[in-house]
Amino acid sequence: MKITIHKLFEYLLETAAPPPEAFLGFSLSTPPVLGEFLADLDPGLPLDWNGQSFQGLPALRERVIDQAGLGGLCAATDVLITAGAAEANYLCFRQLLDAGDHLVTETPGWPQAAVMAKAIGARLTCVPRRAEAGWDLDLDALSAAVTPDTRMIFLSNPNNPTGRLLPAESLHAIAAIADRVGAWLVVDEVYAGLEWAGPRPPSIAGIYDRGISTGSVSKALGLQGLRTGWMICRDPGLIMDAVIGRENSSEIMNILGEHIAEIALRPERLGPALDRARQEGARTLARLNDFIQNEPRLSWTAPEAGLIGLARLKGIEAEPFAKHLLADPYRTFLLPGTAYDQPAHIRLGVGGGAAANLDEGLRRLSACLAAWPG
């Protein structure tokens, strides 16, 4: 099984140096600094995992259940702590899919699903989300794509990269579609907690017996560098298979990261942190909405949640434009929509705080758009 690179990561590798001067693609909230956690960390903390549960710190797993609103539906034993949501997703693909199995996913969507399907030799069906429909997921098309051979459905909610939300009624309908054929339903929920248009939808692990919720502290809390995420599933066999899979990948535990994540998810910290992230994100999203409305060569359906969205370029091909914007004199980073099979779109992000240098980036983007031929 050889895992090939997906377009998003390829572009990130190609554009890592020299560093940009402005970012229009930050996908996480303003990161906190280590000093904010030192008072709650024990200086005598052993930095090994001997004597600890292979599923992760019990206190952290309890926090994961609480933040997902799954108290009474799921227990700490239903949680495995992983190296970010990406590893949680990886373990699902690796342990649940074999060559020839059928996987249904969405496009645009998180590209890891297609990469892993190809590596494993699974058959892949992509259900399109269309810009002209506001990036809604067509549940009739999803139902038609699911067959008796379907082993897994993989989605993101909020959708990555459009920020479109699946509300509770849609999640229940999708769970019924999966249950019709006994398929696993994996929903990547990394942007949960940053909703702009309605409440946080319920986690799929509380809706469906074969539902798997994956998430992390990376996006809403800005703690990407901890590499601490999770999967939640009420099937103990799946959790144990994932423990075995993780033993053969990242192995066991990131003790320091897990302790910091547990502190960050304590109710007295989590509520204020999410409030700050929502306020900052909402202000920046309003700024971006105004900018796009006044740019004749841009349009978009604003995200309902999360920190990124796809904007349509009028008469411009995304990838050469993004590379031109990254070069002198603009030195501004954004992701071309080709990373998500959307060559007429660019991904714009509202995260990162002051480090993103957003206003200057928007000024340079406007100048580049005005100078672009056509």
N, C-alpha and C positions, 0 to 999 in steps of 0.2 A: 504494500500500500504506500504509494508515494503521494504526498500532499503537495499540490502545486500552489503557486502564489495566486491570490486574487487581486483584482485590479486596484482595489483600495490600498492594500498594503504595498503593492508595487509602486504606486504613485508616492506614497509616504516615504519609501526608501529612496526613490529618485530625487526627492525634493528636501531631504534632510539637511543638506549643506549647499551653500552657506545659509545660515538661519534667516528667515524672513524678518522684516521689520514690523509687519502688521499681520494679524490673523483674522480671517473672516470665516473660520471653520472650527473654532474651539467648540468641543462637544461636551465639556464638563463645567460644572460650577466652579467659582473661584476656589482654588485649593487652600485649605487651612495649613498652618505651619505646625511643626512638631511641638513647639513650645506650648501650644494650646492644650496638649494632652499630658504634659510632664507631671503636673500635680496629681493626676489620677493613675500614674504608672508607678509600680513598685520597683525601686532601684535594685532590689534583690531578686527580681524575676529571673528564673532560670530560662535560658534561651535554647532549650531543647524540648522535645516532645515526649520524652519518656514519662510514662504514667498517665498520658493524656488520651482521650478518646480519638480514635482514628477518624471519626466524623467531624472533628473540630471541637473547640472549646464549648462545653455545654451552655455556659452563660451567653456566648455569642449566638448559638443556635436558638436559644430562647428569644433573644432580641430580634433575630431574623423572622421568626414566627410572628412576633408582635408587630413589627413594622409592616408586615404584609397583611395585617388584619386577619390572621388565620388562627387566632386563639380559639380553642374549642373545636376547631376543625382539623388542625394538624398539631403535632407535638414535635419537640426537639429531636426526637428519634427519626423524624421524617426529613431532616435537613442534613446535607453534606456541605461542609465549607470547602471551597475550591480556590484555585488561583485565578480569580476573576470570573465573570460570567462566561467568558470565552472558553475556559477550561470546563465549566459545567456543561456548556453546549457540546463541546468536543466529546466529553464522556458519554453523553446521550447518543450522539451519532455513532461513536465507536462501539458501544456496548449493545445498542439496540438494532443497528442496521448491518446486514450482510449483503454481499454481492447479489444483485438481482432483486433486492427488496425495493419497494416503491415508496418514495418520499415526495410529499406535496409541500410546497412553500409558496411564498409571495414574491412578486417583483414589482417595484423595487423593494428590497428587504436586506437584512443582514447577510452579506455574501458568504459567510462561513458555511451555510447549509449547502450551497451548490458546490463549493470546494470539497467538502467532506463526502458528498454523494459521489462525486467523480472519483475521489481517491478510493472509496470503498467499492465502487462498481455498482452502486445503487441506481435505480431508474428515477429520474427527476422530472416532476411536472411543476411548472411555475404558473401561478395564477396572477394575472396582471392587475395591479392597481393603476388606474389611469388618471392622468393629470386633469383631463376634462371632466372627470367625475369627482374632483376634489380629493383624489387618492383614496377613496373609499375601497374597502375590500368587498368584492361581489360575492356574497355568500352562495348564490346559486351556482356561480362558476366554480367556487371551491367545492361545493357538494358534487358537481359533475366530475371534477377532477379526482375525487376520492373513489377508489374501486375496492372490491374485496381483497385485492392484493396490497393495498396501502398499509404500510407498517408504521409510518410516522407522518404527522403534520407539524411543520415548524413555522412559527410566526413570531413577530415582535409586537409588543403593545406597551407603550406607544410605538407606532411603526418607526423603525429606523431604516430610512432617513427622512420620512416625510412629516413625522410628528402627528399622524392621524391616529385617533383613538378608536379602539373597539370597546363599545360600552358593554355593560353586564349582559344585556339581552343577546347581543351578538356572540359573546363568549359562550353563553349557554347553548345557543344554536350550533356553534362550531363544535362544542363538546358532544352534542347529539350526533353530528355528522361523523365525528371520530368514533363514537360508541357504536354506530351502525355497523362498522367493520372491525371493531376491536383495535383501532389504531392508537398509538401513543400521540399525545398532543403536547408539544413543547412550546412554551411561550416565554420569550426573552423579555424581561420586564425591567431592563437596566435604567430606563428613564422614568419609572414609576415614582410618583411623589412630586413631579413637576408638571402638573396639569394646569392648562390655561382656560379650558372650555369644558368645565364639568368636573365631577368628583373623580377620584382615583378608581379605576375599574377593579373588580375583585381579581385576586390571583387565581390562575387556572387550577392550581393544586387543591384549592378548596371547592372546586366545582365538579371535577371529574376524577374518577379513581385512577385513570392512567394519565392524568394531567401532571406536567412537570413545569414548575415555575423556576426560571433562572434569573439571577440578579446580582448586584454588587453594590459596594459603596463608592464606585468610581464616578458616576455621573452627577446625581443630585447632590451628593456630599463632597464632590471634588477630590476624593481620596484615591485617585487612580493609581498612585505609586504604591499603595499597600498591596495591590494584586490580591484582594480579598473579595470573593464572591460566594455564591451558593447555588445549590439546587434544592428544591422542595418537592417531595413526592410521597404520597401515602402508601406506595408499594415498597415494602421492605426489601424485596428481592432486587428491585432496581437500584435502591440505595446501596446495597451491598455490592452489586456488580460495579457501580460507580466507584466505590471505595477500592475495589480491586483494580479497576482501570487507572485510578489516580496513583495507586502504589507503583504502577509501571510508567507513570509520566512524571508529574512533579513530586511524587512519593508521598510525603506525609504533610506536615503542618508548617505554616509560617507563623510561629508563635507570637512574635512581636506585632506583626500585622493584624493577627486575630485579636490580640488584646486591645490595640488601638481602635479597631473596628467595633469591638464590643462597647468601648467607651463612647464612640461616636453615635452608636445606636441607642444609648440610654435615653429614656423619654425626655429627661430634662435638657439633654443636648440636641436630640434629633428634631424636636419641634421647632426650637429657635433656628437651627441650621437650615431646615427646609423653608421656614418663613423668609430668612435672608435670601436664600437661593431663588425662591419664587419672586420676591420683590425685585431683586437685581435682574433676573431673567425677564420679567414682565416689562421693566423699564427698557431694557435693551431690545426686546422684541418690538416694542412700540417704535423705537428709533429705527429699527430695520424696516418695519412696515411703511413708515413715512418715506424712507429712502427709496424703497422699491416702487411705491406709488408715483414717485417723481422721476423715475428713470424710464424713459420711453422704450428701452431695449430689455427691460426686465418685467416679469410678472410672477406671482406665486399664489398658492393657497397657503396661508399662514399656518404653522403647526398648531395643533390643539394641545400639545404637550411636548415636553422635552426641549432641547436646546438647539436643534437643527431642523432645517427644512430644505426643500428643493425649489429653486427659482428657475424659471424658464428664460433662456436667452433667445431673443428674437433675431433670427437671421445670423446666428453665430454658433460655430461648433465649439463645444465646451472644452475639450482637452487642449487644443492649441491655444485657446484663450487663457485658460488657467496657467499654462506654462509661460505664456507671455507676461501675464500679470506677476508671476513669481520672479521674473528676471528684472534687471535694471531697466528703467529707473523706478519701477513700482514696488518690487520686493514685498509683495503681498500674497499671502497664502489663502487659497480656498481649494476645495476638492471638485474636480470635474465630475459631472453626472455619469461619465463612462464607468466610474467605480461601481455604479449601480445599474448599468445597462440603460442609462438615460442620457444619451449623447447631446441632447439639446438643453440640458439643465446643469446648474452648478449647485453645490451644497453650501449653504450659508449657515453659520453658527453664531449663537449669541452668548456663548459661555466664555470663561477665562478671565473675566473681570478686567482690571486696568492693564494687565499684561497683554491682552489681545490688541491693544492700541486700535480699537474699533473705529473711532471717528476718522483717524488718519487712513485706515484701511478703506473705509467707504469713500473717502475723498479720492484716493488713488484708483479704486475700482471705477468710480464715475469718470475719471479722466481717461482710463483705459477704454471704457465703453465708448466714450465720445470720439476717441481717436481710431477705433477699430473700423476698418473699411466696410462699406455697405450701409 
